[in-house]
Amino acid sequence: MTLKGLQIGKKRARYCIVQGGMSIRISLAPLAAAVANEGGVGTIGGMGISPAELQIHIREAKVRTSGVVGVNLMYVGSLFDQLLDVCIRERVDFVAIGAGFARGPFQKLHAHGIPGLAIISSTKAARIVAQAQGVSGVIVESGQAGGHLGPKDPEVSTWELFPEVLQELSAAGFKGPIIAAGGMLHRADVERALAMGADGVQLGTRFAMSEESSASWEMKKAWVDATGSQVEWWSPTGYASRAIVPHMDTDLPRIDGVTIRCNGCLKICMHRENHNLSHCISRALINSQSGDVKHGLVFAGARVGEINDILPVREIFKTLIS
């Protein structure tokens, strides 16, 4: 099977390979541009950086590549509206929005001619986004993805979830690209997803474990050494999340009102009012990205245990397209 291209708005990528937008400074301009230069769809992770920093990385990506590069945003983020405005001003190729859904942001993107991709994990969400103005495409993310998880069953696989969500979208007359995400690793996974009716696939962990990823080398080593991943339920977002094994949450930085002050990164935080018992997920993720994995949090997809190397993006693409 020859891999097909992927149309997003007015731009077309040579290959239907989408790089997941991993936030807290993991997927920034160097990674997104490298993926776009290989013919894939690059994504800058917008959560955990300031609007000014996002603007810098969007502009840097445009200097590095003429390929398709967009931004991933989390609706639950407290800076969501400001970050969305940056994406619109800088004319990104698309904005993918997850961790919550509202029609307003997609309508705003549509008014400015920018494709909006909805990240969903259920048939209920499929029925909603199929009728929402401005939703140009859909990313169906299963429980095999790393980080925060949307499915009611956080262990559900792409092969179980995608067909039923695709059926709902098709029945509702949705015409945009539908992308399968979660647990994608090898060429065989790509072909299987395309055979099920996906227009493209999204890979996160494999690209996080690349030379161009902005993750610290300590974090990359933790991924390489990981035996697998497991679902956790202690995120202050209220969502389940998937992190590496072994991982001990007892070492996560605690919010005590003195050593770690809440920076208000989330619109709603279940830990904000319980400082003595709760940890700061923002600080934990920043610690890992900065190299302090012992006091950090290392998100990873379900198949991280199968990846034993850190490769350049070009080499990763060779394994996917050859």
Protein Blocks (a to p, Z undefined) as FASTA:
>chain_A
ZZddddehjbccfbfcdcdddehhlagfklmmmmmmnopacdddfehpafklmmmmmmmm
mmmpccdcdddddfklmklmmmmmmmmmnopabdcdeeiidfklmmmmmmnopacddddf
bfklmmmmmmpghiabdcdddfkbghjdfbfblmbcfklmmmmmmmmmmmnopabdcdde
ehiabfmlmmmmmmnopabdcdfklmmmcfklcbdfklmmmmmmpgbdcddfkbfnlpac
dddddddfklpccdehlmpccehlafbdcklmmmmlpccfklmmmmmmnopamlmccddd
fklmmpcbdcdfklmmmmmmZZ
